[in-house]
Amino acid sequence: MTNPIPGSLPARTAPTPVTGAVLGAYFDDLREVVDRIDVDAFAAAADVIIAAILDERRVFIAGNGGSAATASHMANDWAAGATDAGSYPIIMCLADNVSSVTATANDLDFDDVFGLQVQRLGRAEDVLVLLSVSGNSPNLIRAGNAGKRLGMHVVSLLGNSGAMAGTSTSHASLGSDDYGVVEDLHLALNHAIVRVLRGGVAHRTPVRTAAPAR
């Protein structure tokens, strides 16, 4: 098989042995963590989030790096799931406000990029969801402390418990420090929460007919 793109890597019809071995090991690692998940702990944390969504209380989500992307994904998916359930709460990823995050980081302290937003926006009985692999992110610890002072429910979804377990009103840990695996499973929990909001029904891609040719 020839490669149609000049100067690019040679085309392959099968993965290299190294790629296949690494993929297999990764999926084994993922499976090992899945098999020992404390489902009750994650279900209890999810119930706090789901109750707030159905009560139309505000839900704020924060994380760093890949977890910031997951937080944004969650905000989108939970809003869609809420709509399916007939609820219309405000659900916001605190990392999405680039102006606020960069202004605080540049002018004040990166450790305050989420906490100041919580102080400005949060109120009692709202929910703050914090995502961390290490469980020790200083800016998430400050956000959790700010939320607790306001009477918010602070739910931390963690790889390792770390210091954030003590700054949360509820938390669930995967007991893993593998960034890829933890971030994968936080996103899986996101989709499981959407399924609860949809009454336990999986969200499947609808079959669409092709648009007529012009």
C-alpha positions in Angstrom: 0.0 0.0 0.0 1.5 3.4 -1.0 1.2 6.5 1.1 -0.8 9.2 -0.7 0.8 12.0 1.3 4.4 12.8 0.1 6.9 13.1 2.9 4.7 11.6 5.6 5.3 8.4 7.6 5.0 5.1 5.6 1.5 3.8 5.5 0.9 0.7 7.6 -1.7 -2.0 7.4 -1.2 -3.3 11.0 0.0 -1.7 14.2 3.6 -2.1 15.3 4.3 -4.6 18.1 5.2 -1.8 20.5 2.0 0.1 19.8 -0.1 -3.0 20.3 1.7 -3.9 23.5 1.3 -0.3 25.0 -2.4 -0.1 24.1 -3.0 -3.6 25.6 -1.2 -2.6 28.8 -3.1 0.7 29.0 -6.5 -1.0 28.7 -5.3 -3.6 31.3 -4.5 -0.7 33.7 -7.9 0.9 33.0 -9.7 -2.4 33.6 -7.8 -2.9 36.9 -8.9 0.4 38.3 -12.5 -0.1 37.1 -12.7 -3.4 38.8 -11.9 -1.9 42.2 -14.0 1.3 42.0 -16.0 2.0 45.1 -19.3 2.4 43.3 -21.2 3.4 46.4 -18.8 6.3 47.1 -19.1 7.6 43.5 -22.9 7.1 43.5 -23.2 9.1 46.7 -21.1 11.9 45.2 -23.2 11.7 42.0 -26.4 11.9 44.0 -25.4 15.3 45.4 -24.8 16.6 41.9 -28.0 15.1 40.5 -30.1 16.5 43.3 -28.8 20.0 42.7 -29.5 19.7 38.9 -33.0 18.5 39.4 -33.6 21.2 42.1 -32.3 23.8 39.6 -29.5 24.8 42.0 -26.3 26.1 40.5 -23.5 23.7 39.8 -19.9 24.9 39.3 -17.1 22.6 38.1 -13.3 23.1 38.2 -10.1 21.3 37.3 -6.7 21.9 35.8 -5.2 20.8 32.5 -7.0 17.7 31.2 -9.4 18.0 34.1 -10.3 21.5 33.0 -11.4 20.0 29.7 -13.3 17.3 31.5 -15.0 20.0 33.6 -16.1 21.8 30.5 -17.4 18.5 29.0 -19.3 17.9 32.2 -21.0 21.3 32.1 -22.2 20.7 28.6 -23.4 17.2 29.1 -25.1 17.8 32.4 -27.0 20.8 31.0 -28.2 18.6 28.1 -29.2 15.8 30.6 -31.0 18.3 32.8 -33.0 19.5 29.8 -34.0 15.9 29.1 -35.2 15.7 32.7 -37.1 19.0 32.4 -34.7 21.0 34.6 -32.9 24.2 33.6 -30.1 24.9 36.2 -27.0 27.0 35.7 -24.1 24.7 35.2 -20.7 26.3 34.7 -17.1 25.3 34.2 -15.0 27.8 36.0 -12.0 27.2 33.7 -14.1 28.4 30.7 -13.9 32.1 31.7 -10.5 32.7 30.2 -10.5 36.4 31.0 -11.1 35.8 34.7 -8.7 32.9 34.9 -5.8 34.8 33.2 -6.5 38.1 35.0 -6.4 36.5 38.4 -3.3 34.4 37.5 -1.4 37.4 36.1 -2.5 40.1 38.6 -3.0 38.2 41.8 -2.2 34.5 42.3 -2.9 31.4 40.2 -4.0 29.6 43.3 -7.0 32.0 43.4 -8.3 31.5 39.8 -11.2 29.3 41.0 -11.6 30.4 44.6 -12.4 34.0 43.7 -15.0 33.0 41.2 -16.6 30.8 43.8 -16.7 33.7 46.2 -18.3 35.9 43.6 -20.8 33.4 42.2 -21.5 30.8 44.8 -24.2 30.7 47.5 -25.5 28.3 50.1 -26.7 24.9 48.8 -25.1 25.4 45.4 -22.7 22.6 44.4 -19.0 22.9 43.6 -17.5 19.9 41.8 -13.7 19.6 41.8 -11.6 17.3 39.6 -8.1 16.3 40.5 -5.8 13.4 39.9 -3.3 14.2 42.7 -6.0 15.4 45.2 -3.5 18.2 46.2 -4.1 21.0 43.7 -3.7 24.3 45.6 -6.2 26.3 43.5 -8.8 23.6 44.0 -8.2 23.4 47.7 -8.8 27.2 48.0 -11.9 26.9 45.9 -13.2 24.1 48.1 -12.5 26.1 51.3 -14.3 29.1 49.7 -17.3 27.0 48.8 -17.5 25.5 52.3 -17.5 29.0 53.9 -20.5 29.9 51.7 -22.4 26.7 52.7 -22.0 25.0 49.3 -21.8 21.3 48.8 -18.2 20.6 47.7 -17.9 17.3 45.8 -14.3 16.2 44.9 -13.7 13.5 42.4 -10.2 12.4 42.8 -7.4 10.0 41.7 -5.8 10.0 45.1 -7.6 11.5 48.1 -4.8 14.0 49.1 -5.5 17.2 51.0 -8.7 17.8 49.0 -10.5 15.1 50.8 -10.5 17.3 53.9 -11.7 20.4 52.0 -14.8 18.6 50.6 -18.2 17.9 52.0 -18.1 14.6 50.0 -15.4 13.0 47.9 -14.7 9.8 45.9 -11.3 8.5 45.0 -10.2 6.0 42.4 -7.0 5.2 44.3 -4.8 5.8 41.3 -2.1 8.3 40.2 -2.3 7.4 36.5 -3.4 10.7 34.9 -4.8 9.0 31.8 -6.8 6.4 33.6 -8.2 8.8 36.2 -9.2 11.4 33.6 -10.8 8.6 31.5 -12.9 7.4 34.5 -13.9 10.9 35.5 -15.3 11.4 32.0 -17.0 8.0 32.3 -18.7 9.1 35.6 -19.9 12.2 33.7 -21.6 10.1 31.2 -23.1 7.8 33.9 -24.6 10.9 35.5 -26.2 11.9 32.2 -27.6 8.4 31.9 -29.2 8.8 35.4 -30.7 12.2 34.3 -32.1 10.4 31.2 -33.9 7.8 33.4 -31.2 5.2 32.9 -31.5 5.3 29.1 -28.3 5.3 27.1 -27.8 8.3 24.8 -27.3 6.8 21.4 -26.5 8.5 18.1 -29.6 8.9 16.0 -29.6 7.4 12.6 -29.7 10.2 10.0 -30.3 9.8 6.3 -27.7 11.3 4.0 -28.5 14.8 2.7 -29.4 14.8 -1.0 -26.6 15.6 -3.4 -26.7 19.1 -4.9 
